């Protein structure tokens, strides 16, 4: 581990101008690239006290052995150079947005003499225009089948195209009017390209112009008594409208925009983008990226815009600008260099690009929808990893190696405490067996006599393992159908949510009870450190470790289970404290009222007459309930 002070440049030698900097490891490999409005201010921040840095930034500066920089004149130039260097060096500590190759696109091969419409996956290539991505390949084929009536373009492979030319007979699509059959010379290369250009314009959002033209031609053919041609145009118009109906209108003003949203945790972030053209959703795209450095949501926005739109323009037809970039990019937060980023995008688009946060209306609603998709994508990503047997086996082995356990912890129990200033203290116990949650084994505890997390952890661990000792000594009688108690199965590893104080408290209780075959550790949220009893330093698992991921899942599930129980307890206490003191209202009547109205809030909105309709509740009791819930004077209520 390098000492950053060894290679720290003298502060006076660092320029204050904008620029791009590179950290290198001892072999000279670039491990991180960044840009700054002021190089001196940014670089000095990396060489502050190492222990004040975020864990991932700390790892980066201690891995590096040198830093160099290049000054530029503007922030836009800095963005361009940063993008070029990230692409060239692929630094390990930079967040990288890599294409998800599973998304299918509708591609138009404009680099061919007779352009072809086809479903295409994989990395984008020059000379091909892409529309989408779509969620399924069948969705592309369905849309394409409708539009081939209006735009009879080539969809066949090169081999089929050449063979049709050799035999002088087109394929079936040529006979049914869904291909203009350039293979046999029915249209020239120029005429076929004109059809393809119209198709691209339609897919890019120029739908109104086409619909108006088709309708005008249909009416003109009808006036000229060319009814067969008018009928064909009518069918073309219906097909185009049907294709448009498949794409919901989400922005009534016909906006061209990309709506970007993020869902993130400490190690990963899910990104979702809805491509809106002409007010309609034309495609959806998503990534899950690893946070190889400490980044905020604003940093993720900056990196997304620079990397994704930079790659988009390079994958375009080779022109200096890309018409596929949107006029607006809607994001959850603006990065510090938002103005420079917008200027850089404008250069790549060839016209103005607006980067902003939607505040109200349809755009804000759409942003919330995209954010929900991002959250679901992150959850699905985690579940896919959790369901993978190889990953789970590796995770258990990594935990065993890191904590020096005698064998892989096939049963893990994790405990968490939930409270508000010492009130309604509860605890949860979740169980993972073979790396998967066993919800039937979950337990909830009401903690009494504890006011802080450490004392609460002591109590819940004592109660759980006392029950284990009692269950262990219980001998079930098979003739009576008795089964071993569930607490008779001890875990190999106990995880507590917290750091060294919580771990030491749990270990002390287990030592007091004479339990020596169960290991204990704690997972601290802030830096994801793994603490062991009486150890002065935590265990730091690699950020890509499957073992760390499993520990986090256990901790997060215990937290979710605890906080759900805490909210239930708090809600019941609020209801009980409000209704308990009402004269004539016993437990049975309280339950009847809540069953009738559903909640305390709805009960408070009911009139005395409505409350009196509940069986067992008379007019006087109903008036007392109204007075208690609304803070009225009972006497005044009765007088009224």
N, C-alpha and C positions, 0 to 999 in steps of 0.2 A: 504494500500500500504506500503510494507516494505521498510526500508532504507537499501540499500546494504552495507553501511559502518558498520552497526550493526553486520553483520555476516561475514564481510570480514576477511579472514585469514591473519595473519602477513606474509608479503612478504618473510621473511627469512625462514618461515616454509614450503613454497611450493618448492618442488624439481624441478630441471631444467631438469630432465630426461623425456623421453616420457611417456605418460600415458593417462588414460581415466578419465574424471571427470563427476560428477552428481550434478545438482542443484535440491534441494528438496523444496517443499512448507511447510507451517507450520504443515500440517498433516503428513509429512514424505514421501509423494508421490513424486516420481522422475518425474520432469517436463521437464528436458532437459539432454541429454547425448552428450558429445563431446570428441574428441581426440585431442591430441596436441603433437608436436615434443618436445616442452618445456612447461611443465605444468605451470611453474612460469610466463613465458612470456604471455601465453594465458590467464590465470586466472586474471592476473593483468589488462589486457585490459578490462575485464568486470567491474572493479571497478574504472575506470576513472570517470571523471565528468559525472553524469548520463545524463545531457542534451546534451552531445556530442555523445551519443550512438544513433544508429538507433532506431526508434520508437518501433519496435518489440523486439529488444534486450533489450531496456529499460523496456518494459513490462515484459519480462522474469525475469530480475534481481530484479525487484521490487515485482514480485509475489513470488519469492523464499525467503526462510528464512535460508538456509544453503547450503553449498557445500562441497563435499568430493571427493576424487580421489584415484586411484590405479595406481602405477607405473609399467611399464613393461620394458623389455630389448630393444625391437625394435619397429619400427613403424608398422611392420606387426602384431605383437602381439597386438598392440593398435587397429588396424583395427578389428581383431578378437573379442576382448573384446567389442569394441564399437558396433559391429553388434549384439553380444549376448545380451548386455544390452538394446539396442533399441527394440529388439524382446521381451525381458522379461518384460520391464517396460512400453512399448508403451508411451513414453513421449509426452505430448501435444504440446510442442514447437519444436519437431523435424519433419522435412518433412518426410512423410511416403508414399512409393510407394505401393499402394494396388492394387492387381490384378483386372482388369476389367473382371468380370465374364461372360461378353457377348461373349468373343472370343472363338470360337470352336477350338479344337485341334484334330488331328488324334492321337489316343492313342493306345498303344500296352500293354496289361495286362501281362507283363512278370512274374508276381507273381503267375499266374495260371498254372496248369499242361498243359493245352492246351491253349496257349495265344490267345487272341481275338483282332481283329482289330475293332475299333469303333470310332465314334464321341463322344468326351467327353468335357464337360464344367465344370466350377467351379474350386475350389482350387485343386492344384496338390496333388497327393498322392504317397507314396512310392511304389516301385514295378511296376510302370507304366512308360513306355517310351513315351514321347510326341513329336510330330512333328507339326510344325506350329508356331504360330496360323494362321488360315485362316480367311479371311474376312467373308465368308459365309459357312454354313454347307454343302450346295449343292456342293461347290467347293471341299470339302473333299470327298464327295460321288462320284463325277465325277472322281476324280483322283483314288480313291480306286477301282472303277468299272473297270478302265483300267488295274490296276496293279494286280487284282485278277487272270487275265489270266496267268500272269507270276509267281505270288506267291499265289497259291490257299490255303489261310489260313482261319481259322474260323472267322466268323463275327457275328454268331448268339448269342442270349442271353443264359444264363445258363439253363433256362427252356426248350427252344427249343432244346438245345444240349442234355439234359438228355432224353427228350421224343424221339428224334431220335434214341438214343442208346437203349431205351426200346423196340421200335417197329422194330428195325433193318433195318430202311430205312432212308437214308439221305434226306435233304431238296432239293429244286430245284437246288440250287447252286452246290450241290454235283453232280447232274446229268449232268449239263452243263459244268463241269470242272472248276468252279470258287471257289471250295472248295475241299480240299483233303479228306474230310469226315473222320476225326479222330473219329467222334462220332460212326461210325459203324466199326471201325478197319481197314479202307483201308490203313492208315498209322499209325505208332506207335507214341507215345508221342515224342520220340527223333527225328523222321523224321519230324514231324510237327513243332517242335521247330527249326529245321534246316532251314525250309522254312521261318519261321518268322524271324530268324536271318538274312537271306539273304535280306528279305524285309527291315529290319531296316538298314542294311548296304547300301542298295540302297537309302533309304530316307535320310540317313545321308551324302550322297554325293558320295558314291562309285559306280557311274553309269557306268563308262567306263569298269570296270572289268566285270560286268554283261553283257553288250552289246557285248563285245568281246567273252565271253563264249557262249552266245546264237548263235552268228553268226558262231562260230567255230563248234558247235554242229549241226547247220542247214546244213552247208556244208558237214560235215561228214555223216549225215543221207542221204543227196542227193547222195553222192558218193557211199553209200552202197545200193542205190536204195530203201530206206525207205521213199518214197515220202509223205506218210501221216504224218509221224513224222516230216519230214522236213517242211511240210506246217504248222503244228501246231507251230513249233519253229519260222517259219517266221512270223506267226500272233502274237506270244508272243513278238518277236523283234519289230514289228510295234507298238504294244500296249505300250511297254516300251518307245519307241522313242516319241510316241504321248504324253505320260504323261510328258516327259521332255520338249516337246515343249510348254507346258502350263506354264513352269517356265522360264522366260526370263533370258538370260545370261547378266549379268550387269558388271561382272569383268572377263575379258578374261584370267587372269592368274590362274583361279580356286581357288581363295582365299576363306578361311573360315573366315568370319568376321561378327560382329554385328556393324551396322552403327547407331549411336545414335545422335539425334538432338533435340533441345529445342526451344520452343516459349514461351515467358513469359511476364507478366505484373507485377505490384507491388504486387498483391495478389495471383496469380496462375501461374502455368507453365504447358504447354503441352509437353509431351515427346513422341517421336516416335522412334521405333527401327525397322530396316529391318534386318532380319536374312539371311545372305548370306552364302550358303554352296556350295562348289564346283563351285563358281562363279555365282550361280543362287540364286534368291530370294526364300527362302523356307518358309518364314512367315513374318508377320508384326504384331506389337503390339504397343499399345499406352496407355498412362495414362494422366489424368489431376490431378495435385497435388496442394494442398493449401500451400502457403508459410507461415507457422506458425512462421517463424523466418526470419531475414534478411539474404538472401543467394544470392551469385553470381552464374553465370553459372558454374564456376569451382566447387563450393560447390554442385550444383545439380549433376554434373558428379560424384563426389565422392560418394554422397549418393545413386545415381542410381546404380553404380557398386557394392557397398558394400551390399546394400539391395537386389537388384534383383538377382545378381549372388550368393549371400549367400543363398537366398531362393531356387534358382535353384538346388544347390548341395544338399541341405537338402531334396528336393523333388525327388532326383534321386533314384536309385535302392537300396540305402543303402550303396553303396560303398564309400570308403574314398575320391574318386575323381569323377568328373563328366565329361564324354566325350562330353557332349553337349555344354560345354563352348567353345567359339570360340578361334581361334588362335590370332585374332586381334580384338580389340575394337576401332573403329574409332569414335572420339568425336570432338565437335567443339572447346573446349579448354581443356588444361591439368590442373588438380588440382595440388596444391602444393606438395601433397604426391603421385605424379604419379608413381614414382619408387616403393614405398612401396605397392601401390595398385596393380601394375603389378605383384609384387612378391606374394602378397596374392592370386591373381587370378590364378597364376601359380601353387600354392600349391593346389588349389581347382580343377584345371583342370588335374594336374598330369604332365604337360609339360609347356613349355614357353608360356606366353601370352604377346602380344605387345599392349600397350595402346598409341595411337598417334593421331595426327591431320593431316588429308590428306591435302596436299599442292597443288597437281596438278593431272591432268589426270582423269581417270574414277572414282576413289575413291572420288575425290573432287566433281565431277559432281553428283555422287550418294548422297553424303552428302547434297548437295544443294536440291536435290529432296526430301530427308527425311525431311529437314528443312521446305520445303513448305508444306509437309503433316502435320507437327507439327503445323504450323501457321493456316492451315485450321481446324485442330482439335480444337485449342483454340477458333477460331471464332465460330465454330459450337457449342461448349460447351456454349459459352456466349449467342448465339442465342437461344439455348434450354432453358436456364434459363430465358431469356427475354420473351419467348413465354409462359411460365408457368403462368397461371392465379393466382394460389395460391401464388406463389413467388412474383408476381407483387402486389397483394393485401397486402401481408405482408410488402413489401418494402415501399408502400405508408403509411401504418400505422406506420412503424418504423420512417420514416421521420417526420411524424406529431408529434409523441411522442418526438423525439429528439429535434425538433425545437419549441415545444410548440405551434403548429398550431391548430386552432379551429376545423379543419377537415382535412381529407386526401387531399393532393394536386392533384386533378384529372387532372389539366392542369399545366404543368411545362414548363417554357421557360428558355433556357440557352443561354448565350451570351459569345462570345469569340472574341478576337482581334488578328489580324495577321498583322505583319509589319516587315520591315528590316530597323533599324536605322531611324525610323520616316518617311520612304518613302512608298508610296502605302499602306497606312493604311486602312484596311478594317475590318468589323465586321460581325459576323454571329449570327443569331437567329434560334435555333432549338426548336421544340415543341414536347413534349411528353404528350399524353393524355391517361389516364388509364395505364400509365407505358409503352406505346408503342409509337414509333416515328410516327409523322404525317408529312410526308415529304411535303405534299401539303401546309403546313403552314410555312415552312422554309422561312426565309428572309435574304437578304444580304445587307450590307450597305457600302457605300464608305464614309470614314471619312475624313473630311477636317478641317484643323485648329487644329488638335490634334497631338502631337508628342510622347506621352507616353500612356501606357495602362490605367492609371487612367483617364486622360482627355478624352481618346477615349471611355471608358466605360460611362462616364458622357454624352457624346454626343449621343451615340446610345440609351441609356436608355431614354434620353429626347425625342429623335425623335420617339421612339416606343410608349411612353405613351402619347405624344401629339397626335399622330395618334389615339390612343385608345380613348382619350377624344373627339376628333372630331367625330370618328365613333360612340361613345356612344350617342352623341347628334343628330346623323343623324337618321331621321325617314323615313324608306323606304315606298314608295307608292306601295302597293301590286297591284293596278290596272295597274301600269306601268311595273309590273314584277320586281321591284327593290328588292334586297336582302340586308340583313344586311352586312356591311363591315366586313371582317374577323378580322380586328384589334378591332372590337367591343367586342370580347370575351377576357376578361382579364384572366391572369393566377392566380392561387392561390399562386404560388411560382416562384420567379425569382432566377436563379442561375447564378453567374458570375464566370468566370475562374480566380481565384486569391485569395488573402488573404484579410486581414483586410482593406488595403487602397482601393482596388477595391470595396469591399462591402460597405464601408462608403460612397464612391462617389456615388454609385448607390442609396443608401438609401437617401442621401441628395437631389438628383434630384427628387425622387419620393415624398419626403416631400414637396419640393418646388412646385410641381404640384398638391399637395393636395390629393395624392393617399395614402390611409391609409389601404386599405383592401387587399393589396398584400404583402406577406412576401418576404424577401430577404436573401440570404445566398451566401457564396462563398466556392469553393472547391479548396484548395491549393494542387498543384501536389506533392510536395516533401514528405509530410507525410500524405496526404489524410485527412487533417484537414478541418472541416466544420466551417466557421466563420460566425458570425452574427453581425449586426450593433452595434457599441459601446460596444461590449463585449470584455473584456481584454483577455479572454482565449477561445480557440476554443472548439467545440464539437467533441469528439472522438467517432466515431461509431465503434463497434466491427468489426474485419476484416472479419467475416463470415456474416455480416449483409447484408440482401437483400436490405435494404435502401441505404447503402453505394454503393453497386453494381449499383443501379439505378442512383444515383448521378454521379457515374463515367461514366456510359454510356452516360448520358446527356452531361457531360463535354467533353468526347472523341468525340462524334458526332459533337458538336459545333466546336471543334478544327479542325476536318477533313473538315467540311464545310467551315470554315474560310480560312484554308490554301489552299484549292482547288481554292477558289475565288481569293486569293492573287496571286497564280501562274498564273491564267488566266490574271489578270490585268497586272502583271509584263511582261508576254509574249507579250501582245498586245502593252504595252508601248515600249518594245524593238523594235518591228516591226515598230511601228509608228515613233519612233525617227530615225530609219535607212532610211525609205523610204520617210518621210515627206519633206525632204529638196532637193529631186531630182527634178530638173526643168521639167515641163511638165507631172508630175505624180500626178494626182489628186486621190481623194478617190475611184472613180469608177475603175480606172486603177489599183490601189493598190489591190483592192479586186479581180479583174480579174487575176492578177499575182499570188496571194496567192491561188486562186481557181484552177489555172492551175498547179502550182508546189507543192501545199500542205503545204509547210513550207518555212520559210526564209532561212533555211540551204540548202534546195534543190534548191531554187532560186539562191543562191550564187554560186552554182556549175554549173549552166546553162551557156551556151555561149550566146553571143549577138544575134546570128542567131536564137537560140531556143526561146529566150525571145521575139524577134520580131514577132514570129508566133502568139502571144497572140493578139486577136482582140483589136484594138485601140492603140497598142504600136508599134511605128515606129522604124526604125533602129537607129536614133539618140537617142531616149529615151532609147532604149535597151542598147546602149553603155554607157549611163549615169548610168543606173541601175548597170551594170557590174562594172563600175568604182567606184560607191559608196559602193557596197558590198565587193569589193576586195581591196579597197584602192588604185586603180590605178589612174594615171594621165589621165583625160579625153582627154586631147589634144593628149597624146601619144597613147591612145586607138583609137582615131579617125584617127591619122596618120597611124596606123597599118592597 
